[in-house]
């Protein structure tokens, strides 16, 4: 009897263990599934994109690009409406009525109650024969508006491209600067090791050790700041392309300066004639000129023609009934409308003058911006050469000062100064290279074409 209960207790004791094991298995399975599901999200959160991919994604998600696309669509609809004004309007109508009426019965000679029904249908058309040339002017105006909308969209496309390049290359810049900061940490550690080695033989002071240690701490602080700046730059790039996490930019094959395909005079001519902002301003002026001609056309008469075909029947039947047709011409001319026509002409002429001034200013602005971008590009090219030479000199100076410190000729302060100069020179090289890339992108945005 004692054994039975013991066995029962043993059996009941194993059931919770099995249930616990099964629960653990289920929990592990759920966690594994969660990791599998969330793992791609983590990868996407740290996805890497090339420059072309980043530009394509930024153009797709840009609200400004969508607005410009809508403006082009609206201009296309307006142009279609202007073309449709040459076509006649066509309408159809139908009617039916039931009405009680007292009629005379010819057989009995008495007045009896009855009904007088009526059914009818008709087709009518109207076309404007002459409207003072307004329709042709409207076609020209809508064409100019269409070209202006396309130019503004192209200008916005290059602006978004420039913004994306700024975010993209800023992230790469911060990546390279972070690498320089980490190299400075390594060099600071080497300096500290040199000081410790000299301290062991009694050839370094406590101040040397403290300064070397302080330089290492400052270098590590620079790494932390660089990591924070890099993360912010990668998140900014992610936002630009529609990602909800940091995005790593893929380094292009080369960032070295290359020769421009156009001479300076060709660049200036292209900026004055082919810049999207100049094209948009020119087409806007053409549209304003068309508005002036349309306003003057209101002094001419309007001639139109209308025609129609009607059918009437007193019985609910398609057979029988009466048909009729009509053709008419009409002309209207407002003799006096409270000077509204002259006011419209004056306003249109004033708007045209303003648009021409804006066109001239757009040409001057494009030339100025192109010259600034081109000068910045030349400056960046020269700055790269100077920075690379300075980096070579600073690296050699650091090597010499370290050797002098090793033999007791130089002080640790000399080493730290040379170390700081070398790190700054490396950072200047990186900054100069990316300044050149951005200056070239700005020139492309001004010209509205790739270089």
Secondary structure, 3 states (H helix, E strand, C coil): CHHHHHHHHHHHHHHHHHHHHHHHHHHHHHHHHHHHHHHHHHHHHCCEECHHHHHHHHHHHCHHHHHHHHHHHHHHHHHHHHHHCCCCEEEEEEEEECCEEEEECCCCCCEEEEECCEEEEEEEEEEEEECCCHHHHHHHHHHHHHHHHHHHHHHHHHHHHHHHHHHHHHHHHHHHHHHHHHHHHHHHHHHHHHHHHHHHCCCCCHHHHHHHHHHHHHHHHHHHHHHHHHHHHHHHHHHHHCCCCCCEECCCCCCCCCCCCCCHHHHHHHHHHHCHHHHHHHHHHHHHHHHHHHHHHHHCCEEEEEEEEEEEECCCCCCCCEEEEEEEEEEECCCCCCCHHHHHHHHHHHHHHHHHHHHHHHHHHHHHHHHHHHHHHHHHHHHHHHHHHHHHHHHHHHHHHHHHHHCCCCCHHHHHHHHHHHHHHHHHHHHHHHHHHHHHHHHHHHHCCCC
